[in-house]
Amino acid sequence: MARATHDLRDDEWIALVDAWGACAYCASATTALQRDCVLPISRGGRYTLTNVVPACRSCNASKCNTEVTVWLRRKRLDEAAFLGRWNAVLAALDRPVAGVSDGSDLGVEGIGISAPKSASPTL
């Protein structure tokens, strides 16, 4: 198996942390944010600008290699808000998530992430 390419640069990580301002999942403003892959490496994800979000230690450890929407639902966190905010952050960094345009369609093409049809993002 070939090694995955990990191309998240330090300046991109700093931009992500600045844009989110806290844990992407629970909004904890802890100073010890960690890189978390939305699509885990064990499931084909990579450390890239469009796949990494800042996470507190608790959320990062809890999510582990679980698919993000399954984990968000299990933790009773706001899935639609996360997906909408994720797209907004990436759009602000000029890297919107494929398949997500105005926030009305929260599907994330290519990694099997989707929000309930009735969900509307809270940004």
N, CA, C and O of each residue as an XYZ file, in Angstrom:
492
protein
N       0.837     -1.178      0.000
C       0.000      0.000      0.000
C       0.884      1.243      0.000
O       1.817      1.362      0.794
N       0.570      2.160     -0.903
C       1.357      3.386     -1.002
C       1.060      4.310      0.162
O      -0.056      4.338      0.680
N       2.060      5.059      0.565
C       1.863      6.032      1.640
C       1.019      7.183      1.136
O       1.161      7.619     -0.007
N       0.145      7.670      1.990
C      -0.706      8.811      1.651
C       0.117     10.089      1.681
O       1.065     10.210      2.456
N      -0.245     11.027      0.845
C       0.406     12.331      0.831
C      -0.236     13.212      1.894
O      -1.459     13.343      1.942
N       0.569     13.799      2.724
C       0.102     14.708      3.763
C       0.718     16.068      3.454
O       1.929     16.253      3.575
N      -0.118     17.008      3.058
C       0.445     18.265      2.592
C      -0.062     19.498      3.324
O      -0.066     20.590      2.756
N      -0.491     19.346      4.581
C      -0.910     20.506      5.360
C       0.340     21.243      5.846
O       1.142     20.709      6.611
N       0.476     22.469      5.383
C       1.629     23.274      5.784
C       1.337     23.972      7.110
O       0.178     24.122      7.497
N       2.386     24.396      7.799
C       2.234     25.081      9.080
C       1.394     26.351      8.948
O       0.568     26.628      9.819
N       1.585     27.129      7.878
C       0.808     28.350      7.699
C      -0.675     28.038      7.465
O      -1.534     28.819      7.872
N      -0.990     26.907      6.815
C      -2.379     26.507      6.624
C      -3.009     26.094      7.950
O      -4.170     26.409      8.212
N      -2.250     25.391      8.783
C      -2.749     24.994     10.100
C      -3.065     26.237     10.936
O      -4.113     26.307     11.578
N      -2.169     27.202     10.927
C      -2.387     28.437     11.677
C      -3.640     29.152     11.158
O      -4.428     29.667     11.951
N      -3.827     29.187      9.847
C      -5.020     29.810      9.261
C      -6.285     29.073      9.689
O      -7.298     29.711      9.974
N      -6.244     27.741      9.740
C      -7.403     26.960     10.190
C      -7.731     27.258     11.647
O      -8.893     27.476     11.990
N      -6.721     27.269     12.501
C      -6.937     27.554     13.926
C      -7.516     28.958     14.095
O      -8.446     29.160     14.876
N      -6.966     29.923     13.365
C      -7.478     31.290     13.442
C      -8.922     31.375     12.957
O      -9.740     32.068     13.563
N      -9.239     30.681     11.876
C     -10.584     30.735     11.304
C     -11.623     30.076     12.217
O     -12.716     30.612     12.400
N     -11.287     28.927     12.785
C     -12.231     28.241     13.681
C     -12.283     28.940     15.032
O     -13.366     29.112     15.593
N     -11.147     29.342     15.559
C     -11.090     30.041     16.831
C     -11.239     29.160     18.059
O     -11.060     29.634     19.181
N     -11.563     27.897     17.869
C     -11.794     26.954     18.976
C     -11.924     25.555     18.371
O     -11.722     25.364     17.171
N     -12.258     24.604     19.200
C     -12.499     23.233     18.719
C     -13.612     23.269     17.674
O     -14.675     23.839     17.921
N     -13.379     22.676     16.530
C     -14.365     22.658     15.448
C     -15.626     21.893     15.826
O     -16.689     22.132     15.253
N     -15.519     20.980     16.781
C     -16.649     20.126     17.125
C     -17.464     20.659     18.305
O     -18.690     20.722     18.221
N     -16.810     21.042     19.395
C     -17.543     21.430     20.605
C     -17.401     22.912     20.945
O     -18.033     23.396     21.884
N     -16.579     23.628     20.190
C     -16.326     25.059     20.366
C     -15.580     25.398     21.653
O     -15.577     26.553     22.079
N     -14.950     24.405     22.275
C     -14.125     24.665     23.443
C     -12.938     25.529     23.023
O     -12.278     25.249     22.022
N     -12.681     26.563     23.785
C     -11.598     27.500     23.455
C     -10.290     27.115     24.137
O      -9.508     27.987     24.516
N     -10.055     25.850     24.293
C      -8.809     25.396     24.898
C      -7.620     25.855     24.071
O      -7.735     26.024     22.857
N      -6.498     26.055     24.708
C      -5.307     26.487     23.977
C      -4.588     25.314     23.326
O      -3.742     25.520     22.456
N      -4.903     24.104     23.725
C      -4.216     22.929     23.199
C      -5.042     22.249     22.102
O      -5.551     21.144     22.291
N      -5.166     22.918     20.968
C      -5.909     22.325     19.862
C      -5.011     21.376     19.082
O      -3.821     21.632     18.898
N      -5.598     20.285     18.630
C      -4.868     19.255     17.894
C      -5.425     19.156     16.486
O      -6.571     19.530     16.236
N      -4.613     18.650     15.568
C      -5.072     18.403     14.208
C      -5.922     17.138     14.206
O      -5.481     16.080     14.655
N      -7.157     17.261     13.690
C      -8.013     16.082     13.540
C      -8.450     15.977     12.094
O      -8.880     16.963     11.494
N      -8.341     14.789     11.538
C      -8.787     14.543     10.174
C     -10.284     14.256     10.180
O     -10.740     13.326     10.845
N     -11.051     15.062      9.435
C     -12.484     14.849      9.327
C     -12.727     13.432      8.797
O     -13.501     12.676      9.383
N     -12.079     13.079      7.712
C     -12.066     11.699      7.233
C     -10.783     11.078      7.775
O      -9.692     11.432      7.329
N     -10.899     10.150      8.735
C      -9.695      9.602      9.373
C      -8.719      8.975      8.376
O      -9.124      8.447      7.340
N      -7.452      9.040      8.702
C      -6.412      8.456      7.861
C      -6.679      6.971      7.630
O      -6.442      6.455      6.537
N      -7.171      6.290      8.658
C      -7.445      4.852      8.528
C      -8.572      4.569      7.535
O      -8.764      3.426      7.119
N      -9.317      5.610      7.155
C     -10.414      5.459      6.189
C     -10.095      6.172      4.869
O     -10.987      6.419      4.058
N      -8.823      6.497      4.667
C      -8.405      7.098      3.404
C      -8.185      8.599      3.441
O      -7.885      9.197      2.408
N      -8.326      9.231      4.615
C      -8.118     10.669      4.732
C      -6.643     11.021      4.753
O      -5.780     10.152      4.876
N      -6.374     12.298      4.631
C      -4.997     12.791      4.666
C      -4.952     14.078      5.477
O      -5.978     14.715      5.713
N      -3.751     14.450      5.899
C      -3.552     15.741      6.560
C      -3.458     16.801      5.467
O      -2.371     17.113      4.980
N      -4.617     17.350      5.087
C      -4.689     18.386      4.060
C      -5.573     19.518      4.572
O      -6.322     19.346      5.533
N      -5.480     20.662      3.930
C      -6.264     21.823      4.333
C      -7.759     21.520      4.338
O      -8.479     22.008      5.209
N      -8.236     20.730      3.392
C      -9.673     20.465      3.303
C     -10.128     19.284      4.148
O     -11.317     18.966      4.163
N      -9.212     18.626      4.852
C      -9.604     17.474      5.671
C      -9.247     17.618      7.146
O      -9.629     16.766      7.949
N      -8.538     18.653      7.519
C      -8.105     18.817      8.908
C      -8.875     19.955      9.562
O      -9.090     21.007      8.958
N      -9.288     19.729     10.805
C      -9.911     20.773     11.620
C      -9.237     20.774     12.987
O      -8.720     19.746     13.426
N      -9.241     21.924     13.665
C      -8.709     21.939     15.029
C      -9.706     21.289     15.983
O     -10.906     21.559     15.920
N      -9.204     20.438     16.859
C     -10.061     19.744     17.823
C      -9.397     19.766     19.188
O      -8.174     19.695     19.308
N     -10.232     19.867     20.213
C      -9.692     19.755     21.569
C      -9.287     18.292     21.786
O      -9.699     17.400     21.044
N      -8.492     18.077     22.793
C      -7.992     16.731     23.073
C      -9.140     15.744     23.304
O      -9.089     14.608     22.834
N     -10.162     16.178     24.019
C     -11.293     15.313     24.331
C     -12.037     14.878     23.067
O     -12.316     13.692     22.889
N     -12.358     15.829     22.195
C     -13.072     15.482     20.957
C     -12.205     14.630     20.038
O     -12.688     13.666     19.444
N     -10.934     14.981     19.919
C     -10.037     14.223     19.052
C      -9.932     12.777     19.512
O     -10.006     11.858     18.696
N      -9.763     12.571     20.795
C      -9.648     11.206     21.325
C     -10.971     10.450     21.215
O     -10.982      9.257     20.911
N     -12.065     11.130     21.457
C     -13.373     10.493     21.395
C     -13.737     10.096     19.968
O     -14.259      9.004     19.741
N     -13.465     10.971     19.012
C     -13.801     10.687     17.619
C     -12.951      9.563     17.074
O     -13.446      8.711     16.336
N     -11.689      9.547     17.425
C     -10.752      8.505     17.002
C     -10.824      8.337     15.486
O     -10.536      9.285     14.755
N     -11.200      7.160     14.999
C     -11.276      6.951     13.553
C     -12.724      6.781     13.079
O     -12.982      6.167     12.044
N     -13.660      7.335     13.851
C     -15.073      7.258     13.499
C     -15.398      8.275     12.416
O     -14.820      9.362     12.392
N     -16.315      7.933     11.523
C     -16.789      8.863     10.506
C     -17.437     10.031     11.236
O     -18.190      9.826     12.189
N     -17.152     11.255     10.799
C     -17.488     12.453     11.567
C     -18.980     12.607     11.843
O     -19.346     12.942     12.969
N     -19.854     12.378     10.869
C     -21.281     12.593     11.142
C     -21.839     11.542     12.088
O     -22.726     11.843     12.886
N     -21.339     10.317     12.014
C     -21.755      9.273     12.963
C     -21.352      9.693     14.371
O     -22.144      9.590     15.308
N     -20.130     10.160     14.513
C     -19.627     10.590     15.827
C     -20.400     11.795     16.347
O     -20.770     11.830     17.521
N     -20.652     12.788     15.485
C     -21.404     13.966     15.910
C     -22.795     13.584     16.407
O     -23.262     14.110     17.417
N     -23.446     12.683     15.711
C     -24.781     12.238     16.132
C     -24.709     11.498     17.464
O     -25.544     11.712     18.343
N     -23.718     10.635     17.611
C     -23.573      9.874     18.856
C     -23.327     10.795     20.043
O     -23.830     10.548     21.139
N     -22.560     11.847     19.829
C     -22.252     12.805     20.896
C     -23.338     13.867     21.053
O     -23.254     14.719     21.937
N     -24.346     13.816     20.206
C     -25.439     14.792     20.195
C     -24.932     16.226     19.985
O     -25.421     17.178     20.593
N     -23.937     16.339     19.106
C     -23.431     17.644     18.703
C     -24.165     18.065     17.432
O     -24.722     17.216     16.735
N     -24.176     19.331     17.126
C     -24.926     19.864     15.994
C     -24.200     19.586     14.674
O     -23.291     20.315     14.275
N     -24.625     18.522     14.021
C     -24.002     18.077     12.775
C     -24.118     19.125     11.664
O     -23.134     19.426     10.989
N     -25.298     19.670     11.478
C     -25.514     20.664     10.422
C     -24.668     21.912     10.660
O     -24.115     22.480      9.718
N     -24.568     22.333     11.910
C     -23.751     23.506     12.232
C     -22.290     23.240     11.912
O     -21.616     24.096     11.339
N     -21.787     22.051     12.280
C     -20.393     21.726     11.978
C     -20.148     21.740     10.473
O     -19.203     22.374     10.005
N     -20.995     21.042      9.711
C     -20.780     20.942      8.270
C     -20.896     22.310      7.590
O     -20.125     22.619      6.681
N     -21.843     23.115      8.022
C     -21.968     24.446      7.467
C     -20.784     25.328      7.799
O     -20.283     26.062      6.947
N     -20.339     25.254      9.044
C     -19.176     26.055      9.477
C     -17.908     25.589      8.780
O     -17.069     26.405      8.399
N     -17.764     24.274      8.611
C     -16.592     23.702      7.932
C     -16.515     24.259      6.513
O     -15.451     24.691      6.069
N     -17.633     24.249      5.811
C     -17.641     24.791      4.464
C     -17.368     26.287      4.465
O     -16.639     26.780      3.605
N     -17.940     27.017      5.415
C     -17.718     28.461      5.489
C     -16.248     28.781      5.747
O     -15.695     29.696      5.137
N     -15.622     28.038      6.641
C     -14.194     28.251      6.927
C     -13.368     27.983      5.682
O     -12.501     28.782      5.328
N     -13.626     26.875      5.019
C     -12.850     26.548      3.825
C     -13.119     27.531      2.690
O     -12.209     27.858      1.929
N     -14.355     28.003      2.568
C     -14.665     29.011      1.549
C     -13.909     30.304      1.840
O     -13.406     30.956      0.926
N     -13.834     30.667      3.118
C     -13.086     31.871      3.507
C     -11.604     31.716      3.190
O     -10.916     32.697      2.907
N     -11.122     30.483      3.239
C      -9.732     30.202      2.897
C      -9.595     29.872      1.410
O      -8.536     29.442      0.953
N     -10.692     30.082      0.655
C     -10.764     29.839     -0.781
C     -10.594     28.361     -1.136
O     -10.020     28.033     -2.174
N     -11.092     27.468     -0.273
C     -11.032     26.023     -0.537
C     -12.346     25.361     -0.124
O     -12.319     24.490      0.746
N     -13.509     25.730     -0.707
C     -14.786     25.145     -0.280
C     -14.814     23.632     -0.471
O     -14.119     23.086     -1.327
N     -15.627     22.972      0.339
C     -15.776     21.524      0.274
C     -16.510     21.178     -1.013
O     -17.516     21.806     -1.344
N     -16.012     20.181     -1.739
C     -16.639     19.757     -2.989
C     -18.083     19.349     -2.747
O     -18.378     18.616     -1.802
N     -18.976     19.822     -3.597
C     -20.370     19.435     -3.516
C     -21.207     20.277     -2.572
O     -22.416     20.068     -2.478
N     -20.599     21.220     -1.873
C     -21.349     22.070     -0.955
C     -21.223     23.496     -1.462
O     -20.123     24.043     -1.530
N     -22.355     24.098     -1.819
C     -22.282     25.448     -2.359
C     -22.812     26.475     -1.384
O     -22.032     27.186     -0.750
N     -24.112     26.564     -1.253
C     -24.702     27.622     -0.433
C     -25.075     27.176      0.967
O     -25.682     27.945      1.712
N     -24.736     25.981      1.337
C     -25.060     25.489      2.664
C     -26.381     24.747      2.708
O     -26.683     24.091      3.705
N     -27.194     24.838      1.627
C     -28.474     24.124      1.639
C     -28.270     22.638      1.396
O     -29.073     21.821      1.848
N     -27.215     22.281      0.695
C     -26.889     20.876      0.472
C     -25.634     20.598      1.276
O     -24.542     21.014      0.888
N     -25.777     19.903      2.386
C     -24.638     19.688      3.268
C     -23.888     18.399      2.970
O     -23.077     17.960      3.786
N     -24.139     17.781      1.819
C     -23.405     16.578      1.450
C     -21.953     16.923      1.193
O     -21.651     18.005      0.689
N     -21.069     16.035      1.525
C     -19.663     16.242      1.262
C     -19.234     15.147      0.306
O     -18.960     14.014      0.701
N     -19.185     15.519     -0.958
C     -18.938     14.590     -2.035
C     -17.583     13.910     -1.876
O     -16.591     14.553     -1.535
N     -17.553     12.630     -2.121
C     -16.298     11.905     -2.143
C     -15.886     11.299     -0.818
O     -15.022     10.422     -0.804
N     -16.465     11.724      0.302
C     -16.091     11.106      1.566
C     -17.295     10.594      2.330
O     -17.180     10.217      3.496
N     -18.443     10.578      1.684
C     -19.617      9.951      2.263
C     -20.199     10.643      3.476
O     -20.770      9.983      4.345
N     -20.070     11.947      3.556
C     -20.622     12.685      4.693
C     -21.865     13.416      4.215
O     -21.839     14.111      3.199
N     -22.948     13.255      4.953
C     -24.146     14.001      4.600
C     -24.929     14.325      5.853
O     -24.889     13.589      6.839
N     -25.635     15.425      5.802
C     -26.492     15.841      6.911
C     -27.918     15.452      6.587
O     -28.247     15.224      5.422
N     -28.767     15.374      7.590
C     -30.171     15.096      7.326
C     -30.742     16.140      6.382
O     -30.354     17.307      6.446
N     -31.664     15.738      5.501
C     -32.239     16.652      4.507
C     -32.905     17.860      5.143
O     -32.925     18.931      4.536
N     -33.444     17.724      6.335
C     -34.133     18.839      6.980
C     -33.187     19.790      7.704
O     -33.619     20.820      8.220
N     -31.917     19.454      7.745
C     -30.959     20.266      8.502
C     -30.683     21.574      7.779
O     -30.644     21.623      6.549
N     -30.496     22.605      8.537
C     -30.050     23.874      7.983
C     -28.866     24.345      8.815
O     -28.894     24.258     10.043
N     -27.822     24.845      8.151
C     -26.607     25.211      8.887
C     -26.805     26.443      9.747
O     -27.554     27.357      9.399
N     -26.119     26.445     10.872
C     -26.064     27.606     11.745
C     -24.631     28.111     11.709
O     -23.725     27.432     12.193
N     -24.419     29.260     11.159
C     -23.051     29.765     11.009
C     -22.766     30.833     12.011
O     -21.662     31.377     12.037
